[in-house]
Amino acid sequence: MTVLAGRVSYMTGGETGGAAAEFTDDAGVHIIRCWTYRAWHRSFVHRVLSFTSFMASAFIAGLRVRKVDLVWGTTPPLFQGFTAWLLARLKRAAFVFEVRDLWPAFAVAVGVLRNPVLIRMSEWLEGFLYRHADRVIINSPGFRDHVVRRGARRVDLVPNGVEAAMFDPAADGAKFRRGHSWQGKYLALYAGAHGMSNNLGVVLQAAAGLQDRSDIVIVLLGDGKEKPGLMDKAEAMGLRNVCFLPPLAKAEMSEALEAADAGIAILLPLEVYKTTYPNKVFDYMAAGRPVVLAIDGAIRQVVESAGAGVFVPPGDPQAMAAAIRRLADNPAAGRRMGLAGRACVEREFDRPATAQALTLSLQAALVQRGRG
């Protein structure tokens, strides 16, 4: 396997991937870091320039890769999907298109993409890629109707999952807690991107409604464009019960989640976000922590069917504060929810099972192209 990746961190806009532009990792995967325009977070125009720069540099790098049987492109955004399709056709390889977000629908809903001409062009490209893919892979069942309406013919569901073995539901995260002087506190943790879609201002408002509870701490772990503004807002609001932490490597996340008593998952209250399966929800469940879920739709069905947490209406800080308060007052109920969530991911979303589903989808694409 060869992976064509960028050199810009999605979270920070800075350089990523270390000094080596091309290397082979311990698993034998060859990684090529392609040049990418760095001014990611300045504006939408700069972001498009970043996307298109990677599209071009990845195409040039991809031409050097020999003996290709299958090209696997991902979105968002759509630009590298076009590069993947073009490389697949030039190399007479199978083309698999993975849809991780409904782009441009999400960008339009959030208000990032407003120009009618760009919207029409993006929607045309989206449909083109769906129609010309040998297989379309979606990571949420909520995406299926959307991609089929726009031309996808063969659609496989490979849901976001989690490597359950990374987490120990019985661990108490004592070392992590001691490092932050949180012994005896109830920790409600948000772990993930601090972006426009994540609606973390609502979490700050919920924290304001919990300031009478000195035993409750709201922890926001991660990075993103909105983080500096959120930190300034928390200071202006005088929130003594909110702590911001820098992002951790995936391998280190288990310590943070084991230290938490509950996990917060939140997105803007938009209709399109009802289609999503956010990764962080499965991480919380694998760690055996109850989910405070401010996202409606597909992921709500998972959490409520498993009995793995508490749903609160998206955009409602009072409801979120009340849910955290109830969980803090009844830790035994929270532990039951957490263990129910853990059992659910072991049954349905453990990484070995999702990896097998992906393998079958890729094999099917190869067979369609006469490569199987």
C-alpha positions in Angstrom: 0.0 0.0 0.0 1.1 3.5 -0.8 -0.5 6.5 0.9 -0.5 10.0 -0.7 -0.9 12.5 2.2 -0.5 16.2 2.7 2.0 18.1 4.8 -0.5 20.4 6.5 -2.3 19.4 9.8 -6.1 19.7 9.4 -6.3 20.6 13.1 -3.7 23.4 13.2 -2.8 24.4 9.7 0.9 23.8 10.5 3.4 21.3 9.1 2.8 17.7 9.9 4.4 14.3 9.3 7.9 15.0 10.5 10.9 15.9 8.4 10.7 12.9 5.9 8.7 13.6 2.8 8.7 9.9 1.8 9.2 6.9 4.0 8.0 3.4 4.8 6.4 2.8 8.3 6.8 -0.2 10.5 3.8 -1.9 8.9 5.3 -1.7 5.5 3.0 1.1 4.3 4.9 3.5 1.9 3.9 7.1 2.7 4.5 10.1 0.4 3.9 13.6 1.9 2.9 15.8 -0.9 3.5 19.6 -1.0 0.4 21.5 0.2 -0.3 25.2 0.5 -0.1 26.1 4.2 -2.5 29.0 4.8 -5.3 26.5 5.6 -7.2 28.5 8.2 -7.0 32.0 6.8 -10.2 32.0 4.8 -12.3 29.8 2.5 -10.3 31.0 -0.5 -7.0 29.9 1.1 -8.6 26.6 2.0 -9.5 26.0 -1.6 -6.0 26.8 -2.6 -4.7 24.3 -0.1 -7.1 21.6 -1.5 -6.1 22.3 -5.1 -2.4 22.4 -4.3 -2.7 18.9 -2.8 -4.8 17.7 -5.7 -2.0 18.7 -8.1 0.9 17.5 -6.1 -0.8 14.2 -5.2 -1.4 13.6 -8.9 2.2 14.1 -9.8 3.3 11.8 -6.9 0.7 9.2 -7.9 2.1 9.0 -11.4 5.4 7.7 -10.0 3.7 4.8 -8.2 3.9 1.6 -10.2 1.9 -1.6 -10.5 -1.4 -0.1 -9.1 -4.4 -2.4 -8.9 -6.8 -0.1 -6.9 -6.9 3.6 -6.1 -8.8 4.6 -3.0 -9.9 8.2 -2.7 -11.5 9.9 0.2 -13.7 13.0 0.8 -13.9 15.6 2.2 -13.0 17.6 0.2 -13.9 16.4 -3.3 -10.7 17.6 -5.0 -8.5 14.6 -4.1 -11.4 12.4 -5.1 -10.9 13.7 -8.7 -7.2 13.0 -8.5 -7.9 9.5 -7.3 -10.3 8.9 -10.2 -7.9 10.3 -12.8 -5.0 8.2 -11.5 -7.2 5.1 -11.5 -8.2 5.6 -15.1 -4.7 6.3 -16.3 -3.4 3.2 -14.5 -6.5 1.1 -15.5 -7.1 0.4 -11.9 -10.2 0.0 -9.8 -11.5 3.2 -8.2 -13.0 3.2 -4.7 -14.5 6.4 -3.4 -14.9 6.7 0.4 -17.4 9.3 1.7 -16.4 10.4 5.3 -18.5 13.6 5.2 -21.2 14.8 2.8 -19.2 17.4 1.1 -20.3 20.0 -0.3 -23.6 19.6 1.6 -22.0 20.1 5.0 -20.0 23.2 3.8 -23.2 24.7 2.4 -25.2 24.0 5.5 -22.6 25.6 7.8 -22.3 28.6 5.5 -18.7 28.1 4.5 -19.6 27.5 0.8 -22.0 30.2 -0.4 -21.1 31.1 -4.0 -23.8 29.6 -6.2 -21.4 28.8 -9.1 -19.0 27.0 -6.7 -21.8 25.1 -5.2 -23.1 23.9 -8.6 -19.6 22.9 -9.7 -19.0 21.1 -6.4 -22.3 19.2 -6.7 -21.5 18.3 -10.3 -18.1 16.9 -9.3 -19.7 15.0 -6.3 -22.2 13.3 -8.6 -19.4 12.6 -11.2 -17.3 10.8 -8.6 -20.3 8.8 -7.3 -21.3 7.7 -10.8 -17.7 6.7 -11.9 -16.6 4.9 -8.7 -16.5 1.1 -8.9 -17.6 1.1 -5.2 -18.7 3.9 -2.9 -17.9 3.4 0.8 -19.9 5.3 3.4 -19.1 5.4 7.1 -22.7 6.1 8.3 -26.0 4.6 7.2 -27.3 8.1 7.2 -25.3 8.9 4.0 -26.8 6.1 1.9 -29.9 8.0 0.5 -27.8 11.1 -0.3 -25.1 9.2 -2.3 -27.6 7.0 -4.1 -29.8 10.1 -5.1 -26.6 11.6 -6.7 -25.6 8.6 -8.7 -23.8 6.0 -6.6 -24.5 2.5 -7.9 -22.7 0.1 -5.5 -22.6 1.4 -2.0 -20.9 -0.4 1.0 -21.3 0.6 4.6 -18.0 0.5 6.6 -18.9 2.3 9.8 -16.6 4.4 11.8 -15.4 2.1 14.6 -12.8 1.8 17.3 -10.1 -0.5 18.4 -11.8 -1.6 21.7 -8.6 -3.3 22.9 -7.0 0.2 23.3 -9.3 1.0 26.2 -9.8 -0.5 29.6 -13.3 0.3 31.0 -12.2 -0.7 34.5 -9.3 1.8 34.6 -9.7 5.0 36.6 -7.2 7.3 34.9 -5.7 8.1 38.3 -2.3 9.2 36.9 -3.9 11.5 34.4 -6.2 13.0 37.1 -3.2 13.5 39.5 -1.3 15.3 36.8 -4.1 17.9 36.7 -5.1 17.9 40.4 -8.6 16.5 39.5 -8.8 13.9 42.3 -12.4 13.6 43.5 -13.8 15.6 40.6 -16.5 14.6 38.1 -14.9 15.0 34.6 -17.1 15.6 31.6 -14.7 15.4 28.6 -14.9 16.7 25.0 -12.2 15.2 22.9 -11.9 16.3 19.3 -11.7 19.2 16.8 -12.5 22.7 18.0 -14.1 23.9 14.8 -17.1 25.8 13.5 -19.2 22.7 13.3 -18.5 21.5 16.8 -20.6 24.2 18.5 -18.4 24.3 21.6 -19.8 27.6 22.7 -22.8 25.6 23.9 -20.5 23.5 26.1 -19.2 26.8 27.6 -22.7 27.9 28.3 -23.5 24.6 29.9 -20.4 25.0 32.1 -21.7 28.4 33.2 -24.8 26.7 34.4 -22.7 24.3 36.5 -20.6 26.8 38.3 -22.4 26.0 41.5 -20.9 22.5 41.4 -17.3 22.7 42.5 -17.1 18.9 42.0 -17.7 19.1 38.2 -15.0 20.0 35.6 -15.6 20.4 31.9 -12.5 19.4 29.9 -12.0 20.4 26.2 -9.2 18.4 24.7 -8.0 19.0 21.1 -7.3 21.8 18.7 -8.8 23.7 15.8 -9.5 27.1 14.3 -12.0 28.1 17.0 -9.9 27.2 20.0 -8.3 30.6 20.7 -11.7 32.3 20.6 -13.2 29.7 22.9 -10.4 30.1 25.4 -10.9 33.9 25.3 -14.7 33.5 25.8 -14.3 31.1 28.7 -12.0 33.7 30.4 -14.4 36.5 29.7 -17.3 34.4 31.2 -15.2 33.7 34.3 -15.5 30.0 33.9 -13.5 28.4 36.7 -14.8 24.9 35.9 -13.5 24.6 32.3 -10.0 23.4 31.3 -8.5 23.4 27.8 -5.9 20.7 27.0 -3.8 20.3 23.9 -4.4 17.4 21.5 -3.0 14.0 22.3 -1.7 11.3 20.0 -4.3 8.5 19.4 -2.2 6.1 21.4 -2.3 8.4 24.4 -6.1 9.1 24.3 -6.9 6.0 26.3 -5.4 7.7 29.5 -7.6 10.8 29.0 -10.8 8.9 28.4 -10.1 6.5 31.3 -9.8 9.6 33.5 -13.1 10.9 32.3 -16.5 10.1 33.9 -18.5 11.1 30.8 -17.8 12.0 27.2 -19.4 14.9 25.4 -20.3 14.7 21.7 -21.8 17.8 20.0 -22.4 19.3 16.6 -24.3 22.3 15.3 -28.1 21.7 15.2 -28.3 21.2 11.4 -30.4 18.7 9.6 -27.4 17.4 7.6 -25.5 16.4 10.8 -28.2 13.9 11.6 -26.6 11.7 9.1 -23.2 11.4 10.9 -21.4 8.7 12.9 -18.8 10.8 14.8 -15.7 8.8 15.7 -15.5 10.3 19.2 -18.7 8.6 20.3 -17.3 5.2 19.6 -14.1 6.1 21.5 -16.2 7.1 24.6 -18.2 3.9 24.3 -15.1 1.8 24.0 -13.7 3.4 27.1 -16.8 2.5 29.0 -17.9 6.1 29.6 -21.5 7.3 29.2 -22.1 9.7 26.3 -23.7 13.1 26.7 -24.9 13.3 23.1 -26.0 16.6 21.6 -26.3 15.2 18.0 -29.6 13.9 16.7 -30.2 11.3 14.0 -28.2 8.2 13.1 -25.7 8.3 16.0 -28.6 8.9 18.5 -30.1 5.6 17.4 -26.8 3.8 18.2 -26.4 5.4 21.6 -30.1 5.0 22.7 -30.4 1.5 21.3 -27.3 0.5 23.4 -28.4 2.4 26.5 -25.0 4.1 26.3 -25.7 7.6 27.3 -28.0 10.6 27.5 -29.4 12.5 24.5 -29.8 16.3 24.8 -31.3 18.6 22.2 -28.5 20.1 20.0 -27.9 23.7 20.8 -29.5 23.6 24.3 -26.9 24.4 27.0 -29.4 24.1 29.8 -30.3 20.6 28.8 -26.6 19.7 28.6 -25.9 21.1 32.0 -28.8 19.2 33.5 -27.7 15.9 31.9 -24.1 16.3 33.3 -25.5 17.2 36.7 -27.7 14.1 36.7 -24.8 11.8 35.7 -22.6 13.4 38.4 -25.3 12.8 41.0 -25.8 9.1 39.9 -22.4 7.7 39.0 -23.7 4.1 39.2 -26.1 4.8 36.4 -23.3 6.3 34.4 -21.2 3.2 34.9 -24.0 1.0 33.6 -24.4 3.2 30.5 -20.7 3.1 29.9 -20.5 -0.7 30.1 -23.5 -1.0 27.8 -21.7 1.2 25.3 -18.6 -0.9 25.6 -20.6 -4.1 24.9 -22.2 -2.4 21.9 -18.9 -1.5 20.2 -17.5 -4.9 20.9 -20.4 -6.5 19.1 -20.8 -4.1 16.2 -18.0 -1.5 15.8 -14.8 -3.1 16.8 -12.0 -2.3 14.3 -11.2 -5.9 13.2 -14.8 -6.3 12.1 -14.9 -3.0 10.2 -11.5 -3.8 8.7 -12.9 -7.1 7.3 -15.9 -5.2 5.8 -13.5 -2.8 4.1 -11.4 -5.7 2.8 -14.5 -7.2 1.2 -15.5 -3.9 -0.4 -12.0 -3.5 -1.9 -12.0 -7.0 -3.2 -15.4 -6.5 -4.8 -14.0 -3.5 -6.6 -11.0 -5.5 -7.9 -13.3 -8.2 -9.2 -15.5 -5.6 -11.0 -12.3 -4.4 -12.8 -11.1 -7.9 -13.6 -8.3 -7.6 -11.1 -9.6 -10.0 -8.4 
